[in-house]
Structure formats: C-alpha cells, structure tokens
C-alpha cells in the first residue's frame, strides 16, 4: 500500500491473492461522484509510508505524462491523476505479485511494465497510457537473485515504439504495439554488456571484452537492433555510464577527484574527450534489494551543452546538503561555468533549452521553500522563476521533475525524505 489521500483509503481491486489499495486526493475520491475543479491547481498526493525505512515499497519505477494525466508507476500498480484537479483518473493493479520496472515514458500513447514475484521479474505487459488498460502480456528472460531478500529487475528503456530490455549480457527489443519480440542482441563470446541507454530512435551499448583492445560502444537502431556504427573505447574503468544517447556522452573512468568522459555525435563522429572535477553521479532512484533498474542522474543535455552537478556538500549548521550545476561545452570539453546565485540546497534538473537550465531548488520544511530557477546559458547565474510552498520541503531532492503548461510536476523516486508521492504546482512558466 503506497498512498493515503486525506485519510480516505479505497479498495480498488483484489489480485494475485493480495488486496491492492489506492487513494485519490479529493473528498469524493473513489466514490464515482464528479469532482469540482479546484480554484487552485496546486495539489499533492501524500505518501503513506513517508519516513519509513521500507524504501522499496515507496519506489516509483516511472512517471508518465499524458495529455490530461500524470501516471505514477509503482510496486503495486499504476495510478493516474488528473492534472487539473489531482483526482485519481484511474488505477491499474499489477497483473502479477508486483511490478519491477517500466519504460521511462510512453511512446505513441503506449508504455510497458515488467512484473513477477518478489524474487523473479519474468513478465512484461503493455499498457494504454490513457486508460491504464493492459493490452498484452509476454514472458521475458529473467535473472534470479541468489539472495532471497533481493530482486534483479531488467533495465528497461523506451525508444521508437519499442521497449528495450537489458538482461544479463543480452538486449531484447519488444514492440509496444503488440508485445512481439522484434530482435535480440547478445554480447560476443569473451565479452559482456557494461552499460546501455536508449532514447529517440537509438540504443547505445558499451561492450567490455576480456581481451585487450576489445572494448567498444555501438549505436543500435531501436526498431531492428541492427548496429549503425561502432567505435573503440579505452579506459572504461569500473563505472562506465551512458549519460546521453544523442549526442552520445559516456562517463568513463574516475580517478580520485577527476572524472573522464568521451562524446560522439549521432553519426559516430568523435566530439572529444574531456575531464571534470568530482561530480554527482549517484543514482536518485537506487534502493537496497533491487538491482538492474534504469538509473536516474542529475544530468541533462541540450545541443552541445552538457549539464552536470557538483558532488553534494554539507551546509554548515544545517541538516541538509547543497550542490551546484556545471555546464560543459561538448565541442571543446571546457567547463563554461559553475552556477551562482542559488540557495544552500540541492538542485534537481527539469530541462535545458537555448535559454539555459531550468532547475528546482529543493527546500527544507523547517526553514526554506523550494524554488524554481533558471540558470542563464551564458553565465550560469540563477534567476528565480517561482516559489513553491514550504510544505513540499525536500520532496524534490531525489525526484523526477517535469514542467508542463505553466506547472511543475514533482514525483519523488523513493520515500527517502519525502512526504508526497506526486506534487503539482502552477509556476507561470511557459
């Protein structure tokens, strides 16, 4: 059970032998009565187990945005909330014992969720993102954990109408339209898949081979799984991560307080190699006892500009941390700026455009309201865009944050330091 809204708990469905509870946000939630549109578009869904150490129950696998709703994909199912009122639009329980993954976003109105038991994630289902209807179900390859208390989930990516799964040393492409497996790509003998990411129409995969000189990065066509280009890599180190697909940005080795990167354009042309000081590449959605999730980082790209975050530092005298944004020119590998004018708190990135970086300053329920800021593309200096209610405190520190039609949507990934499952606040942005 994840949510309780205004003290009203509603039994939606019973499946797989367990009662599945969900909650709405209005006084008539679950009654079927029409909801009067609130005068203010600010609304929030409380998280039932806020403050709990049971982080896996409060984990969100994905947050889907449709034309009229926001869908939180979580362990026991999918919950959709009307963007205007916050009232629950629909709820779909997990078709199995529990969900264990999802495509990060819907494509063409379709998404996919992985599900199974507490110890094996071996099924995939298609979902109509507008209605929550399950459209197909298939069995998928799965890796069983050796520990009874942990679960190995497939890494799931969405690209060009496909759900692309990374399981052990193979990639599998499933059509979102009907669940048919369209392709399979396996690591060559003597090699393993180190890192994968997918977006747009492409899937980038790093392959590490046990013979010297065999490490490489390849770009695959998401529809067919065919390799469009491959380039050699060196100095993978222990922490290779594909941060962006187009342009392709790979974080390679790290040595002490230095991090090393390489970047390619969409055709495989080398943009360059560069290094930075110590940065924050701690996944915002990692929890104990679940391995394999598509990890979310404080990174975004616009054009030739890569935005990273400094490693968090403690704020003296306060029980919170702060970071700063870093802008890097991918053509030159040079740091353009480090942000200034921000408050003593954490930045979570919303999106980047030609004007710069839109970011949320997480707040503190005791003394600091969250704030939406824009960091100037040329200087990195922060300008306030909108102040958020102080009650939402640190909920945006480890969260997916989206901006749509002049409103901010905040979905914390886990129950760490959060009170709410979804927050919607008008900001006047456009």
C-alpha positions as CSV (number, residue, x, y, z in Angstrom):
1,X,0.0,0.0,0.0
2,X,1.5,3.3,-1.1
3,X,-0.9,6.2,-0.9
4,X,-3.4,7.6,1.5
5,X,-5.2,10.8,0.5
6,X,-6.9,13.0,3.1
7,X,-7.4,9.9,5.3
8,X,-9.6,8.1,2.7
9,X,-8.4,4.6,1.7
10,X,-10.2,3.0,-1.2
11,X,-10.0,-0.7,-2.2
12,X,-9.7,-0.7,-5.9
13,X,-9.1,-4.4,-6.7
14,X,-8.0,-7.7,-5.4
15,X,-5.5,-9.6,-7.5
16,X,-2.8,-12.3,-7.1
17,X,-4.2,-13.1,-3.7
18,X,-3.5,-9.7,-2.2
19,X,-5.7,-6.6,-1.6
20,X,-4.4,-3.7,-3.6
21,X,-5.2,-0.3,-2.1
22,X,-5.0,3.1,-3.7
23,X,-6.1,6.5,-2.8
24,X,-7.4,9.7,-4.5
25,X,-6.9,13.3,-3.4
26,X,-10.4,14.7,-3.2
27,X,-13.1,14.2,-0.6
28,X,-15.1,12.2,-3.1
29,X,-12.2,10.0,-4.1
30,X,-13.3,6.6,-5.3
31,X,-17.0,7.3,-4.9
32,X,-17.7,8.0,-8.6
33,X,-19.1,11.4,-7.8
34,X,-18.0,14.3,-10.1
35,X,-15.1,16.3,-8.7
36,X,-15.4,20.0,-8.7
37,X,-12.3,21.6,-10.3
38,X,-10.3,23.3,-7.6
39,X,-9.9,27.0,-7.8
40,X,-6.2,26.5,-7.4
41,X,-4.3,23.9,-9.5
42,X,-2.0,23.1,-6.6
43,X,-2.4,19.6,-5.4
44,X,-0.4,16.8,-3.9
45,X,-0.8,13.1,-3.1
46,X,0.5,12.1,0.3
47,X,2.8,9.1,0.5
48,X,1.5,6.6,3.0
49,X,4.9,5.3,4.2
50,X,6.6,8.6,4.4
51,X,9.5,8.5,6.8
52,X,9.6,4.7,6.7
53,X,12.8,2.7,6.1
54,X,10.9,0.5,3.7
55,X,12.2,2.3,0.6
56,X,11.3,-0.4,-1.9
57,X,7.6,-0.1,-1.2
58,X,7.8,3.7,-1.8
59,X,9.8,3.3,-5.0
60,X,8.4,4.7,-8.3
61,X,9.7,3.0,-11.4
62,X,8.5,5.7,-13.8
63,X,6.3,8.8,-14.1
64,X,4.3,9.0,-17.3
65,X,2.9,12.3,-18.6
66,X,-0.1,12.1,-20.9
67,X,-2.2,15.0,-22.3
68,X,-4.5,15.1,-19.2
69,X,-3.0,12.9,-16.5
70,X,0.2,12.1,-14.7
71,X,0.8,8.4,-14.1
72,X,2.9,7.1,-11.2
73,X,4.2,3.5,-11.9
74,X,4.9,1.8,-8.6
75,X,5.3,-1.6,-7.0
76,X,1.6,-2.4,-6.7
77,X,0.4,-0.9,-10.0
78,X,-0.2,2.3,-11.9
79,X,-2.1,5.3,-10.6
80,X,-3.2,8.2,-12.9
81,X,-4.0,11.6,-11.6
82,X,-6.0,14.4,-13.4
83,X,-3.6,17.3,-14.0
84,X,-6.2,19.9,-13.3
85,X,-7.6,18.6,-10.0
86,X,-5.4,15.9,-8.7
87,X,-8.3,13.5,-8.6
88,X,-7.5,9.9,-9.4
89,X,-8.4,9.3,-13.0
90,X,-7.8,5.5,-13.0
91,X,-5.8,2.8,-11.3
92,X,-4.5,-0.5,-12.6
93,X,-3.1,-3.1,-10.2
94,X,0.0,-5.1,-11.1
95,X,-1.0,-8.2,-13.2
96,X,1.3,-10.2,-11.0
97,X,2.5,-10.2,-7.5
98,X,4.3,-6.9,-8.0
99,X,5.7,-4.6,-10.7
100,X,9.5,-4.4,-11.0
101,X,10.2,-2.0,-13.8
102,X,8.7,0.2,-16.6
103,X,9.6,2.2,-19.7
104,X,10.6,5.7,-18.6
105,X,8.0,7.3,-20.8
106,X,5.1,6.2,-23.0
107,X,5.6,6.2,-26.8
108,X,2.7,6.8,-29.1
109,X,0.4,6.5,-26.1
110,X,1.8,3.1,-25.1
111,X,4.1,2.0,-22.3
112,X,5.3,-1.3,-20.8
113,X,5.7,-2.6,-17.3
114,X,7.7,-5.6,-16.0
115,X,6.2,-7.7,-13.3
116,X,6.6,-11.0,-11.5
117,X,7.1,-12.3,-8.0
118,X,9.2,-11.0,-5.1
119,X,12.2,-12.9,-6.3
120,X,11.8,-13.2,-10.1
121,X,10.9,-10.4,-12.6
122,X,9.9,-12.5,-15.7
123,X,6.9,-10.9,-17.4
124,X,6.3,-7.8,-19.5
125,X,2.9,-6.2,-20.1
126,X,1.8,-3.4,-22.5
127,X,-0.2,-0.5,-21.1
128,X,-2.5,2.0,-22.8
129,X,-1.2,5.1,-21.0
130,X,-4.5,7.0,-21.5
131,X,-6.7,4.4,-19.8
132,X,-4.4,2.0,-17.9
133,X,-5.7,-0.9,-19.8
134,X,-3.3,-3.9,-20.1
135,X,-3.1,-4.6,-23.8
136,X,-0.7,-7.7,-23.9
137,X,1.4,-9.9,-21.7
138,X,4.6,-11.9,-22.5
139,X,7.2,-13.9,-20.7
140,X,10.7,-12.3,-20.8
141,X,14.2,-13.6,-19.9
142,X,15.0,-13.0,-16.3
143,X,17.9,-13.4,-13.9
144,X,17.1,-14.9,-10.5
145,X,18.9,-13.4,-7.5
146,X,21.0,-15.6,-5.2
147,X,19.6,-13.8,-2.2
148,X,16.1,-14.5,-1.0
149,X,15.6,-10.8,0.1
150,X,16.6,-9.2,-3.2
151,X,15.3,-8.9,-6.7
152,X,17.1,-8.4,-10.1
153,X,15.0,-6.3,-12.4
154,X,15.6,-5.8,-16.1
155,X,16.8,-2.4,-17.2
156,X,14.0,-1.1,-19.4
157,X,14.3,1.7,-21.9
158,X,11.8,3.2,-24.4
159,X,12.9,4.1,-27.9
160,X,11.0,4.4,-31.2
161,X,7.9,2.5,-30.2
162,X,9.9,-0.3,-28.5
163,X,10.6,-1.5,-25.0
164,X,14.3,-2.4,-24.9
165,X,15.3,-4.7,-22.1
166,X,18.8,-5.4,-20.8
167,X,19.0,-8.7,-19.0
168,X,22.5,-10.2,-18.1
169,X,24.6,-10.0,-21.3
170,X,21.8,-9.5,-23.9
171,X,19.4,-6.9,-25.2
172,X,15.8,-7.6,-26.3
173,X,13.5,-5.4,-28.3
174,X,9.7,-5.7,-27.8
175,X,7.2,-3.8,-29.8
176,X,4.9,-1.7,-27.6
177,X,2.1,-2.2,-30.1
178,X,1.7,-6.0,-29.6
179,X,4.5,-7.2,-27.3
180,X,6.2,-9.2,-30.0
181,X,9.9,-9.6,-29.6
182,X,11.5,-7.9,-32.7
183,X,15.1,-8.6,-32.1
184,X,17.8,-9.9,-29.7
185,X,21.4,-8.8,-29.5
186,X,23.9,-10.8,-27.4
187,X,27.4,-9.9,-26.2
188,X,30.1,-11.7,-28.3
189,X,31.9,-14.6,-26.6
190,X,34.5,-13.3,-24.2
191,X,32.6,-10.0,-23.7
192,X,29.9,-8.5,-21.5
193,X,27.5,-5.6,-21.8
194,X,28.7,-2.9,-19.4
195,X,26.2,-0.1,-19.9
196,X,23.1,0.7,-22.0
197,X,20.9,3.6,-22.6
198,X,18.1,4.3,-25.1
199,X,16.3,7.4,-26.4
200,X,14.6,8.7,-29.6
201,X,15.3,6.0,-32.2
202,X,18.6,4.8,-30.9
203,X,20.1,2.4,-28.3
204,X,23.7,2.9,-27.2
205,X,25.5,-0.1,-25.7
206,X,29.0,-0.4,-24.2
207,X,30.6,-3.8,-24.6
208,X,33.6,-4.8,-22.5
209,X,35.8,-7.7,-23.7
210,X,38.3,-9.7,-21.8
211,X,41.0,-9.4,-24.5
212,X,42.9,-6.1,-24.6
213,X,41.6,-3.6,-27.1
214,X,38.1,-5.2,-27.5
215,X,36.1,-2.6,-25.6
216,X,33.7,-0.6,-27.7
217,X,30.5,1.4,-27.9
218,X,27.9,0.7,-30.6
219,X,24.8,2.5,-31.7
220,X,21.8,0.3,-32.5
221,X,18.6,1.0,-34.4
222,X,15.9,0.7,-31.8
223,X,13.4,-0.8,-34.3
224,X,15.6,-3.5,-35.7
225,X,18.5,-3.9,-33.2
226,X,21.0,-3.5,-36.1
227,X,24.3,-1.8,-35.4
228,X,24.6,1.5,-37.2
229,X,28.1,2.2,-36.0
230,X,30.7,1.0,-33.6
231,X,33.7,2.8,-32.1
232,X,36.6,1.5,-29.8
233,X,36.8,2.7,-26.2
234,X,39.7,2.8,-23.8
235,X,39.9,3.3,-20.0
236,X,36.4,2.1,-19.2
237,X,37.3,1.8,-15.5
238,X,34.8,0.5,-13.1
239,X,32.0,2.9,-13.5
240,X,31.2,3.4,-17.2
241,X,27.8,5.1,-17.7
242,X,25.9,6.2,-20.8
243,X,24.7,9.6,-19.8
244,X,23.1,10.7,-23.1
245,X,22.3,9.0,-26.4
246,X,22.1,11.9,-28.8
247,X,24.7,13.3,-28.6
248,X,26.3,10.2,-27.1
249,X,28.0,11.1,-23.8
250,X,29.8,8.4,-21.9
251,X,31.3,8.8,-18.4
252,X,34.4,6.6,-18.4
253,X,36.9,6.2,-15.6
254,X,37.2,8.2,-12.4
255,X,40.5,8.7,-10.6
256,X,40.3,10.4,-7.2
257,X,38.5,13.7,-7.7
258,X,38.7,13.6,-11.5
259,X,36.1,12.1,-13.9
260,X,36.8,11.3,-17.6
261,X,34.3,11.4,-20.5
262,X,34.1,10.9,-24.2
263,X,31.4,12.2,-26.6
264,X,30.2,11.3,-30.1
265,X,27.7,12.8,-32.5
266,X,24.7,11.0,-33.9
267,X,26.8,9.5,-36.8
268,X,29.6,8.3,-34.5
269,X,31.9,11.2,-35.1
270,X,34.2,11.9,-32.2
271,X,33.3,15.2,-30.5
272,X,36.1,14.9,-28.0
273,X,37.4,13.6,-24.7
274,X,37.3,15.7,-21.5
275,X,37.6,15.6,-17.8
276,X,35.9,17.3,-14.8
277,X,36.4,17.5,-11.1
278,X,34.4,15.4,-8.7
279,X,30.7,15.3,-9.8
280,X,27.5,13.8,-8.6
281,X,26.6,10.6,-10.4
282,X,24.8,9.0,-7.5
283,X,21.5,7.4,-8.9
284,X,18.5,9.2,-7.5
285,X,16.3,6.1,-7.6
286,X,18.6,3.3,-6.3
287,X,17.3,1.3,-3.4
288,X,18.6,-1.7,-1.5
289,X,17.5,-5.1,-2.5
290,X,16.6,-4.2,-6.2
291,X,19.3,-4.4,-8.8
292,X,19.1,-3.6,-12.5
293,X,16.8,-0.5,-12.6
294,X,17.2,2.2,-15.2
295,X,19.1,4.6,-13.0
296,X,18.3,8.4,-13.0
297,X,21.0,11.0,-12.6
298,X,21.4,14.8,-12.3
299,X,22.4,15.2,-15.9
300,X,20.8,16.8,-19.0
301,X,22.0,17.8,-22.4
302,X,20.9,20.5,-24.9
303,X,22.7,20.8,-28.2
304,X,26.4,20.8,-27.5
305,X,25.9,21.8,-23.8
306,X,26.2,19.1,-21.1
307,X,24.9,19.9,-17.6
308,X,26.3,18.0,-14.7
309,X,26.2,18.6,-10.9
310,X,28.9,19.0,-8.3
311,X,29.2,16.4,-5.6
312,X,26.9,17.4,-2.6
313,X,28.5,19.2,0.3
314,X,27.1,19.6,3.8
315,X,25.7,23.0,4.6
316,X,27.4,24.2,7.8
317,X,24.9,24.4,10.7
318,X,22.1,22.8,8.8
319,X,21.0,19.3,8.3
320,X,21.0,19.4,4.5
321,X,23.3,19.4,1.5
322,X,23.9,21.6,-1.4
323,X,25.3,21.3,-4.9
324,X,25.9,23.4,-8.0
325,X,25.3,23.0,-11.7
326,X,28.2,22.7,-14.1
327,X,28.0,23.5,-17.8
328,X,30.4,21.8,-20.2
329,X,30.9,22.6,-24.0
330,X,31.0,19.1,-25.7
331,X,32.8,20.6,-28.7
332,X,35.8,21.9,-26.7
333,X,35.5,19.8,-23.5
334,X,35.8,23.1,-21.5
335,X,33.7,24.0,-18.5
336,X,31.7,27.0,-19.4
337,X,30.5,27.9,-15.9
338,X,29.6,26.7,-12.4
339,X,26.2,28.0,-11.3
340,X,25.9,31.0,-9.0
341,X,23.1,32.8,-7.1
342,X,21.5,29.5,-5.9
343,X,20.4,28.8,-2.4
344,X,22.1,26.4,0.0
345,X,20.2,23.4,-1.1
346,X,20.2,20.7,-3.8
347,X,19.4,21.3,-7.5
348,X,17.3,18.8,-9.5
349,X,17.2,19.4,-13.2
350,X,13.9,20.0,-15.1
351,X,15.0,20.6,-18.7
352,X,17.5,22.6,-20.7
353,X,16.9,24.8,-23.7
354,X,18.6,27.7,-25.6
355,X,18.0,30.0,-22.5
356,X,19.8,27.7,-20.2
357,X,18.9,25.2,-17.5
358,X,15.6,25.1,-15.6
359,X,16.1,23.6,-12.2
360,X,14.3,23.0,-8.9
361,X,16.0,24.0,-5.7
362,X,14.8,21.5,-3.1
363,X,13.7,23.2,0.1
364,X,13.5,22.3,3.8
365,X,10.2,22.0,5.6
366,X,11.7,23.8,8.6
367,X,13.0,27.0,7.0
368,X,13.3,27.0,3.2
369,X,10.7,27.0,0.5
370,X,11.6,25.1,-2.7
371,X,12.2,27.4,-5.7
372,X,12.2,27.0,-9.5
373,X,15.2,28.8,-11.0
374,X,16.6,29.3,-14.5
375,X,20.4,29.2,-14.8
376,X,21.5,31.5,-17.6
377,X,23.0,29.7,-20.6
378,X,25.9,32.1,-20.9
379,X,26.8,32.8,-17.2
380,X,25.1,30.1,-15.0
381,X,23.7,32.8,-12.8
382,X,20.3,31.8,-11.2
383,X,17.2,33.8,-11.6
384,X,14.1,32.9,-9.6
385,X,11.1,31.8,-11.6
386,X,8.6,30.6,-8.9
387,X,8.4,29.9,-5.2
388,X,6.8,26.7,-4.1
389,X,5.0,26.0,-0.8
390,X,7.4,25.3,2.1
391,X,5.3,22.2,3.0
392,X,6.9,20.4,0.0
393,X,10.3,20.8,1.6
394,X,12.8,18.3,0.3
395,X,10.4,16.3,-1.9
396,X,12.2,17.5,-5.0
397,X,15.7,16.4,-3.9
398,X,15.5,12.9,-5.4
399,X,12.7,13.2,-7.8
400,X,11.6,13.3,-11.4
401,X,10.6,16.9,-12.1
402,X,8.6,17.9,-15.2
403,X,7.3,21.3,-16.4
404,X,4.2,21.4,-18.5
405,X,1.8,24.2,-19.4
406,X,3.0,26.5,-16.7
407,X,3.0,24.0,-13.9
408,X,5.6,21.8,-12.2
409,X,5.1,18.1,-11.5
410,X,7.3,16.5,-8.9
411,X,7.5,12.8,-8.3
412,X,10.0,11.6,-5.7
413,X,11.7,8.3,-6.7
414,X,11.7,6.9,-3.2
415,X,10.3,7.5,0.2
416,X,13.7,9.0,1.4
417,X,13.0,12.4,3.0
418,X,9.6,12.8,1.2
419,X,6.0,13.2,2.3
420,X,4.3,13.1,-1.1
421,X,4.0,10.7,-4.0
422,X,3.1,13.4,-6.6
423,X,3.1,17.2,-6.3
424,X,1.6,19.6,-8.9
425,X,2.2,23.3,-8.5
426,X,1.5,26.1,-11.0
427,X,4.5,28.3,-11.7
428,X,3.5,30.6,-14.6
429,X,6.4,29.2,-16.8
430,X,5.8,28.7,-20.5
